[in-house]
Amino acid sequence: MSVFKKIRPQFWDHHNIMIGPDNRTFSLRRKWKLIVLLTSIVCILPLGVKTLVDYHLTSKTLESMMKMDISGKVLSAQTMLSLFLEHRKSALNMIIQDRAVRDLHVDGRMEQLFENLQKHITGIISIGIFDHKGNLRTYAGLGPSKNELADVYRQYRTNSHHIIYLSDTPGTRHSIAYFIIPIPIPNQADDLLIAGQKTGTLTNLLSTMKMEESEDIFLINRNGQLMTKSRFHGNMNEFINIPVPPFSSIVNLGETKNKENAPLFLGYTYITGTPFILMAIKQKSDLTKLWLKPRLKLMGLFILSIAIILIVILYSATYLINRIHAADKIKLATFHKAEHINKLASLGRLSSGVAHEINNPLAIIDQKAGLIKDLFELKKNLTIDDKLSRLVDSILIS
């Protein structure tokens, strides 16, 4: 015996009947299916719509949380870098204010100043002074090439006193990536104090940021060249494999793709007064991992709700149709009983009519038999026939 036969409702095998002037078939099974279908649609459709809306809102909320996390890290790194550069600029400004520039030309003064700076400021590799013609008047530390010196002064004049990034190429005297901090000397025409700072200190500074395995934060220049090491894009002086974002002096959020066409969340800002662009990226696949558990809970709740709704609908529809089926059975039994009573009544009427038709001649016979007997008793001269007398007596007795 199949499971369906065991749980099959009572009305399932109900005999369909024809009703109405157009002889439509009345089927309890069809009514049950229609009730289940329409009620399920009315109950489950709003639940499905609400689940889709919750799904979309939760996804957007998690995405916003991830973007805000990136934004917060970019803002923190920007503040840290700004303080780092301002500290260097303040130290150089103090040198200009506390020491006459001409004293630095004396043999050994610049070297002594450079040694003191190295003791107190991490990453300083050189210091020097340009005159108003762009000639290097004095210098201490790792010396750049002539082309680099000319490039420093030219960039200073054309880039609105920005910090200048330089890195040695093969064939020069040293191979340390560094940037130049230019400070104009007041009251000295266009004289310029410059200090070389290792770019590696910026890498060390950014490495103090707490980043997840799927996150990366780094500095690039306006051409997309790395100023610091990157977890996913390589070492300094290499080019990143994502587009350089448009200018924004504030923290900006967006999405981009790498060369593998993988989607990324991007937060960036242009560091004011420098050629640097601070960028932080996070793989968008993390959103799927983060969203997996809430999504499973949401889908589980949706499926459980549907199951409960279907159980209630099936039970209610079956209960109602069973009640209709039971009422139909009672109604049918009542009709059969009434029909049986009508048949008995018709049979009684027929029997009474037949009895009446039979009693009429019998009454006449009885009457005539009594008359015959009375004649025999009144008229003594009549000869009595024994056979006739017995017949009349038997009629009157019966």
C-alpha positions as CSV (number, residue, x, y, z in Angstrom):
1,M,0.0,0.0,0.0
2,S,1.5,3.3,-1.1
3,V,2.0,6.2,1.3
4,F,-0.4,8.4,-0.6
5,K,-3.2,5.8,-0.1
6,K,-2.5,5.8,3.6
7,I,-2.8,9.6,3.9
8,R,-5.3,10.1,1.1
9,P,-8.3,12.2,2.3
10,Q,-11.8,10.8,2.4
11,F,-13.1,12.9,-0.5
12,W,-10.4,11.9,-3.0
13,D,-12.5,9.2,-4.5
14,H,-15.7,11.1,-4.3
15,H,-18.0,10.5,-7.2
16,N,-18.3,13.6,-9.3
17,I,-21.9,14.8,-10.0
18,M,-23.4,17.1,-12.7
19,I,-25.1,20.2,-11.3
20,G,-26.6,23.3,-12.7
21,P,-28.5,24.0,-15.9
22,D,-25.3,23.6,-17.9
23,N,-24.5,20.3,-16.3
24,R,-21.2,21.4,-14.8
25,T,-19.2,18.7,-13.0
26,F,-18.9,19.3,-9.3
27,S,-15.5,17.7,-8.1
28,L,-14.3,17.9,-4.5
29,R,-10.8,17.0,-5.7
30,R,-10.8,19.9,-8.1
31,K,-12.1,22.3,-5.4
32,W,-9.4,21.1,-3.0
33,K,-6.6,21.7,-5.6
34,L,-8.0,25.2,-6.4
35,I,-8.1,26.2,-2.7
36,V,-4.6,25.0,-2.1
37,L,-3.2,26.7,-5.2
38,L,-4.9,30.1,-4.7
39,T,-4.3,30.2,-0.9
40,S,-0.6,29.3,-1.5
41,I,-0.2,32.0,-4.0
42,V,-1.8,34.6,-1.8
43,C,0.3,33.6,1.3
44,I,3.7,32.8,-0.3
45,L,3.9,35.6,-2.9
46,P,4.1,38.5,-0.3
47,L,6.5,36.4,1.7
48,G,8.7,35.9,-1.4
49,V,8.6,39.6,-2.2
50,K,9.5,40.5,1.4
51,T,12.4,37.9,1.4
52,L,13.8,39.4,-1.9
53,V,13.6,42.9,-0.5
54,D,15.3,41.8,2.7
55,Y,17.9,39.9,0.7
56,H,18.6,43.1,-1.4
57,L,18.7,45.4,1.6
58,T,21.0,43.1,3.6
59,S,23.3,42.7,0.7
60,K,23.5,46.5,0.2
61,T,24.0,47.0,4.0
62,L,26.9,44.6,4.1
63,E,28.4,46.2,0.9
64,S,28.0,49.6,2.6
65,M,29.7,48.3,5.7
66,M,32.6,47.1,3.7
67,K,32.9,50.4,1.8
68,M,32.7,52.3,5.1
69,D,35.5,50.1,6.5
70,I,37.7,50.9,3.5
71,S,36.8,54.6,3.8
72,G,37.8,54.6,7.5
73,K,41.1,52.9,6.7
74,V,41.9,55.3,3.9
75,L,41.0,58.3,6.2
76,S,43.2,56.9,9.0
77,A,46.1,56.3,6.6
78,Q,45.7,59.8,5.1
79,T,45.8,61.4,8.5
80,M,48.9,59.3,9.4
81,L,50.7,60.2,6.2
82,S,49.8,63.9,6.6
83,L,51.1,64.0,10.1
84,F,54.2,62.2,9.0
85,L,55.0,64.7,6.2
86,E,54.1,67.7,8.4
87,H,56.5,66.5,11.0
88,R,59.3,66.4,8.4
89,K,58.3,69.8,7.1
90,S,58.2,71.3,10.6
91,A,61.7,70.0,11.3
92,L,63.1,71.5,8.1
93,N,61.3,74.9,8.8
94,M,62.9,74.9,12.2
95,I,66.3,74.5,10.6
96,I,65.6,77.5,8.3
97,Q,64.5,79.6,11.2
98,D,67.2,78.6,13.8
99,R,70.3,78.6,11.6
100,A,71.5,81.1,9.1
101,V,71.6,79.7,5.6
102,R,75.1,81.0,5.0
103,D,76.4,79.1,8.0
104,L,75.5,75.9,6.3
105,H,78.0,76.7,3.5
106,V,80.8,76.4,5.9
107,D,82.7,73.1,5.5
108,G,81.3,70.4,7.8
109,R,78.2,72.3,8.9
110,M,75.8,70.7,6.4
111,E,77.3,67.2,7.2
112,Q,76.9,67.8,10.9
113,L,73.3,68.9,10.4
114,F,72.6,65.9,8.3
115,E,74.0,63.6,11.0
116,N,71.8,65.2,13.6
117,L,68.7,64.8,11.4
118,Q,69.4,61.2,10.8
119,K,69.5,60.6,14.6
120,H,66.1,62.2,15.1
121,I,64.2,61.7,11.9
122,T,63.9,58.2,10.4
123,G,64.5,57.7,6.7
124,I,66.3,61.0,6.0
125,I,69.0,60.3,3.3
126,S,70.1,63.7,2.2
127,I,69.7,67.5,2.6
128,G,70.8,70.4,0.4
129,I,70.2,73.9,-0.7
130,F,69.4,75.3,-4.2
131,D,70.0,78.9,-5.1
132,H,67.6,81.0,-7.2
133,K,69.2,79.8,-10.4
134,G,68.6,76.2,-9.6
135,N,72.3,75.5,-8.7
136,L,73.0,73.1,-5.8
137,R,75.0,75.3,-3.3
138,T,75.6,72.7,-0.6
139,Y,74.5,69.1,-0.1
140,A,75.0,66.2,2.4
141,G,74.0,62.5,2.1
142,L,73.3,60.4,-0.9
143,G,73.8,62.6,-3.9
144,P,71.4,62.5,-6.8
145,S,72.6,62.7,-10.4
146,K,72.8,66.1,-12.2
147,N,69.7,65.1,-14.2
148,E,67.8,64.4,-11.0
149,L,68.9,67.7,-9.5
150,A,67.7,69.6,-12.5
151,D,64.4,67.6,-12.4
152,V,63.9,68.4,-8.7
153,Y,64.1,72.2,-9.2
154,R,62.0,72.0,-12.4
155,Q,59.3,70.0,-10.7
156,Y,59.3,72.4,-7.7
157,R,58.7,75.4,-10.0
158,T,56.0,73.7,-12.0
159,N,54.1,71.7,-9.4
160,S,53.2,74.4,-6.9
161,H,55.8,73.4,-4.3
162,H,54.7,69.7,-4.2
163,I,56.7,67.0,-2.7
164,I,58.8,65.5,-5.5
165,Y,59.2,61.7,-6.0
166,L,62.5,60.4,-7.4
167,S,64.0,56.9,-7.7
168,D,67.3,56.0,-9.1
169,T,67.5,54.1,-12.3
170,P,70.3,51.5,-13.1
171,G,73.6,53.3,-13.8
172,T,73.3,55.9,-11.0
173,R,75.3,55.9,-7.8
174,H,72.6,54.5,-5.6
175,S,69.4,52.6,-5.9
176,I,67.2,53.8,-3.1
177,A,63.7,54.9,-3.8
178,Y,63.1,58.3,-2.2
179,F,61.1,61.5,-2.5
180,I,62.2,65.1,-2.0
181,I,60.6,67.5,0.5
182,P,61.2,71.1,-0.8
183,I,61.0,74.1,1.7
184,P,61.4,77.6,0.3
185,I,63.9,79.7,2.3
186,P,62.3,83.0,3.4
187,N,64.2,86.2,2.6
188,Q,66.5,84.4,0.2
189,A,64.9,85.1,-3.2
190,D,64.1,81.7,-4.7
191,D,66.5,79.7,-2.6
192,L,65.3,76.2,-1.7
193,L,66.0,73.7,1.0
194,I,65.5,70.1,0.1
195,A,65.5,66.9,2.1
196,G,65.5,63.4,0.7
197,Q,63.3,60.9,2.5
198,K,63.2,57.1,1.9
199,T,60.0,55.9,0.4
200,G,60.4,52.7,2.4
201,T,59.4,54.7,5.5
202,L,56.0,55.2,3.9
203,T,55.8,51.5,3.3
204,N,56.6,50.8,7.0
205,L,54.0,53.4,8.0
206,L,51.3,51.8,5.9
207,S,52.3,48.4,7.2
208,T,51.1,49.4,10.7
209,M,47.5,49.5,9.4
210,K,45.5,46.5,10.3
211,M,44.5,45.0,7.0
212,E,42.7,41.7,6.3
213,E,44.2,39.1,3.9
214,S,42.0,40.3,1.1
215,E,42.8,44.0,1.6
216,D,45.6,46.1,0.4
217,I,46.7,49.7,0.9
218,F,49.4,51.5,-1.0
219,L,50.6,54.8,-2.6
220,I,50.9,55.4,-6.3
221,N,51.9,58.5,-8.3
222,R,49.7,60.1,-10.9
223,N,51.0,57.7,-13.6
224,G,49.9,54.6,-11.6
225,Q,53.5,53.7,-10.4
226,L,53.8,52.2,-7.0
227,M,55.4,54.5,-4.4
228,T,55.2,51.7,-1.7
229,K,55.0,48.0,-1.7
230,S,51.7,46.4,-2.5
231,R,50.3,43.0,-1.4
232,F,48.7,42.3,-4.8
233,H,50.4,44.7,-7.3
234,G,54.1,44.2,-6.6
235,N,57.0,46.3,-5.4
236,M,57.9,50.0,-5.6
237,N,58.2,51.5,-9.1
238,E,56.0,48.8,-10.6
239,F,52.7,49.8,-12.3
240,I,49.4,48.7,-10.8
241,N,47.0,46.7,-12.9
242,I,43.9,48.8,-12.2
243,P,43.0,52.2,-13.7
244,V,44.3,55.3,-11.9
245,P,41.2,56.9,-10.3
246,P,40.1,60.5,-11.1
247,F,41.2,63.4,-8.9
248,S,39.5,63.7,-5.5
249,S,40.8,65.7,-2.5
250,I,38.4,63.8,-0.2
251,V,38.1,60.1,0.4
252,N,36.2,58.6,-2.5
253,L,34.6,55.1,-2.8
254,G,33.9,53.1,-5.9
255,E,34.4,49.7,-7.6
256,T,36.9,48.6,-10.2
257,K,38.3,45.4,-11.7
258,N,41.8,44.0,-11.9
259,K,43.5,42.4,-14.9
260,E,41.8,39.1,-14.0
261,N,38.5,40.9,-14.3
262,A,37.8,40.3,-10.6
263,P,35.6,43.0,-9.0
264,L,37.2,45.1,-6.2
265,F,36.0,47.7,-3.8
266,L,38.2,50.8,-4.0
267,G,38.8,53.7,-1.6
268,Y,41.2,56.4,-2.5
269,T,42.2,60.0,-2.0
270,Y,44.8,62.4,-3.5
271,I,47.3,63.5,-0.8
272,T,47.4,67.3,-0.8
273,G,50.7,68.8,-1.7
274,T,52.2,65.6,-2.9
275,P,52.2,63.5,-6.1
276,F,50.8,60.6,-4.1
277,I,47.5,58.9,-4.4
278,L,46.5,56.8,-1.4
279,M,44.6,53.7,-2.4
280,A,42.9,50.9,-0.5
281,I,41.3,47.9,-2.2
282,K,39.3,44.9,-1.0
283,Q,38.2,41.9,-3.0
284,K,34.5,41.9,-3.6
285,S,34.5,38.1,-3.2
286,D,34.7,38.8,0.6
287,L,31.2,40.1,0.4
288,T,30.0,36.7,-0.8
289,K,31.8,35.0,2.1
290,L,30.5,37.6,4.6
291,W,27.0,37.3,3.1
292,L,27.0,33.5,3.0
293,K,25.9,32.9,6.6
294,P,23.1,35.5,6.7
295,R,22.0,34.4,3.3
296,L,21.7,30.8,4.4
297,K,19.8,31.8,7.5
298,L,17.4,34.0,5.4
299,M,16.9,31.2,2.8
300,G,16.4,28.6,5.6
301,L,13.8,30.9,7.3
302,F,12.1,31.4,3.9
303,I,11.9,27.6,3.2
304,L,10.7,26.9,6.7
305,S,8.0,29.5,6.4
306,I,6.9,28.1,3.1
307,A,6.8,24.6,4.6
308,I,4.7,25.8,7.6
309,I,2.3,27.7,5.3
310,L,1.9,24.7,3.0
311,I,1.2,22.4,5.9
312,V,-1.4,24.7,7.3
313,I,-3.0,25.3,3.9
314,L,-3.1,21.5,3.1
315,Y,-4.5,20.7,6.5
316,S,-7.1,23.5,6.4
317,A,-8.2,22.7,2.8
318,T,-8.4,19.0,3.5
319,Y,-10.4,19.7,6.7
320,L,-12.9,22.0,4.9
321,I,-13.3,19.7,1.9
322,N,-13.7,16.7,4.3
323,R,-16.5,18.6,6.1
324,I,-18.1,19.4,2.8
325,H,-17.8,15.7,1.8
326,A,-19.3,14.6,5.1
327,A,-22.2,17.1,4.7
328,D,-22.8,15.8,1.2
329,K,-22.9,12.3,2.5
330,I,-25.4,13.3,5.2
331,K,-27.4,15.2,2.6
332,L,-27.4,12.3,0.3
333,A,-28.4,9.9,3.0
334,T,-31.3,12.2,3.9
335,F,-32.4,12.4,0.3
336,H,-32.3,8.6,0.1
337,K,-34.3,8.3,3.3
338,A,-36.9,10.8,2.1
339,E,-37.1,9.0,-1.2
340,H,-37.6,5.7,0.6
341,I,-40.3,7.3,2.8
342,N,-42.0,8.6,-0.3
343,K,-41.9,5.2,-1.9
344,L,-43.5,3.6,1.1
345,A,-46.1,6.3,1.2
346,S,-46.9,5.7,-2.5
347,L,-47.1,2.0,-1.8
348,G,-49.5,2.6,1.1
349,R,-51.7,4.8,-1.0
350,L,-51.7,2.2,-3.7
351,S,-52.5,-0.6,-1.2
352,S,-55.3,1.4,0.3
353,G,-56.8,2.0,-3.1
354,V,-56.6,-1.7,-4.0
355,A,-58.1,-2.7,-0.6
356,H,-60.9,-0.2,-1.2
357,E,-61.6,-1.6,-4.6
358,I,-61.6,-5.1,-3.2
359,N,-63.8,-4.2,-0.2
360,N,-66.6,-2.7,-2.4
361,P,-67.7,-6.0,-4.0
362,L,-67.1,-7.9,-0.8
363,A,-69.5,-5.5,1.1
364,I,-72.1,-6.1,-1.6
365,I,-71.7,-9.8,-1.4
366,D,-72.0,-9.6,2.4
367,Q,-75.0,-7.4,2.1
368,K,-76.7,-9.8,-0.3
369,A,-75.8,-12.8,1.8
370,G,-77.5,-11.2,4.8
371,L,-80.5,-10.4,2.6
372,I,-80.8,-14.0,1.5
373,K,-80.6,-15.2,5.1
374,D,-83.3,-12.7,6.2
375,L,-85.6,-13.9,3.4
376,F,-85.2,-17.5,4.4
377,E,-86.0,-16.6,8.0
378,L,-89.0,-14.4,7.2
379,K,-90.7,-16.5,4.6
380,K,-91.1,-20.0,6.2
381,N,-92.7,-21.3,3.0
382,L,-89.4,-21.1,1.1
383,T,-87.5,-24.3,0.8
384,I,-84.0,-23.9,2.3
385,D,-81.1,-25.3,0.3
386,D,-78.5,-26.7,2.7
387,K,-75.6,-25.9,0.4
388,L,-76.8,-22.3,-0.1
389,S,-77.4,-21.9,3.7
390,R,-73.8,-23.1,4.4
391,L,-72.4,-20.6,1.9
392,V,-74.4,-17.7,3.3
393,D,-73.3,-18.6,6.8
394,S,-69.7,-18.8,5.9
395,I,-69.9,-15.4,4.1
396,L,-71.5,-13.7,7.1
397,I,-69.0,-15.3,9.5
398,S,-66.0,-14.2,7.6
